[in-house]
Amino acid sequence: MEVLDITAPRMAVLYGVVLLPWLLLGMIGLGLSRAIVSGVIRMSLQLALVGIYLKTLFTLNNPWLNGLWILVMLVVAGWTILMRAGLRRRYFFAATFAAVTAGVLFSTAYLLLLVIRPSLYYDARYLVPLAGMILGNCLQSNVIGLERFYAAIRKNENEYLTYLLLGATRREAIRPYFREAVKAAVNPTLAGMATLGLVSLPGMMTGQILGGSEPWLAVKYQIAIMLCIFAGTVLTSILNLALSVKIAFNEFDVLKDDIVDRG
């Protein structure tokens, strides 16, 4: 089935869909005009550049080039997670990068090597989009987990210190906050899985159907990616929190004052 192209004039028409929301936001005085224009322009330019790069990537299909692109995505994701969570990157970047890399590569490798099994395990058509989808979902979950955990520790610092004074180890004292943070990180993915197909058609499935795939094949791919997204979300969130804890507390098990990025 031929996919209908969106021509340049139609792309110009497409940007008109932003005008009504832009006017409404201006009418209620939110002052987001500059942010909207900047966001739309940046999004368009970034995706255009990615499109050019991916076309080259798919044509060459070189394992080293594919791996380099995955590495760039992981570095940017680790940096973004800490920026959004409000934590100092110079302290936590190595831990966050290691956690996200381990979880994302495990889930992606499991999906590619054991389930899909392409003739080339590094095939860019599979590796890049699948790793990107898993990583994108892990990014938001890790932001929520880190933000929730350290906010809870700071808010309940007296309670936490009381646990320590009563003889609890640091691991025992942080356990309730750790559990709540992991739960908060995983909940959006669980909620999405529970309503998938009922509330909305997911992006990957929609894209495959528009691309001419049989609906049942699209369903199988969507199930596969959702299960691996869930696995990646849980693994990266738990591992990231566990590694960050080793950095965030001093030798007396007290939360360090300078871990928060106040800039």
Stockholm file with secondary structure:
# STOCKHOLM 1.0

chainA/1-263         MEVLDITAPRMAVLYGVVLLPWLLLGMIGLGLSRAIVSGVIRMSLQLALVGIYLKTLFTLNNPWLNGLWILVMLVVAGWTILMRAGLRRRYFFAATFAAVTAGVLFSTAYLLLLVIRPSLYYDARYLVPLAGMILGNCLQSNVIGLERFYAAIRKNENEYLTYLLLGATRREAIRPYFREAVKAAVNPTLAGMATLGLVSLPGMMTGQILGGSEPWLAVKYQIAIMLCIFAGTVLTSILNLALSVKIAFNEFDVLKDDIVDRG
#=GR chainA/1-263 SS CCCCCCCHHHHHHHGGGGHHHHHHHHHTTCCCHHHHHHHHHHHHHHHHHHHHHHHHHHHHCCHHHHHHHHHHHHHHHHHHHHHHHTBCHHHHHHHHHHHHHHHHHHHHHIIIIIIICCSSTTCHHHHHHHHHHHHHHHHHHHHHHHHHHHHHHHHTHHHHHHHHHTTCCHHHHHHHHHHHHHHHHHHHHHHHHHHBTTTBCCHHHHHHHHTTCCHHHHHHHHHHHHHHHHHHHHHHHHHHHHHHHHHHBCTTSCBCGGGBCCC
#=GC SS_cons         CCCCCCCHHHHHHHGGGGHHHHHHHHHTTCCCHHHHHHHHHHHHHHHHHHHHHHHHHHHHCCHHHHHHHHHHHHHHHHHHHHHHHTBCHHHHHHHHHHHHHHHHHHHHHIIIIIIICCSSTTCHHHHHHHHHHHHHHHHHHHHHHHHHHHHHHHHTHHHHHHHHHTTCCHHHHHHHHHHHHHHHHHHHHHHHHHHBTTTBCCHHHHHHHHTTCCHHHHHHHHHHHHHHHHHHHHHHHHHHHHHHHHHHBCTTSCBCGGGBCCC
//
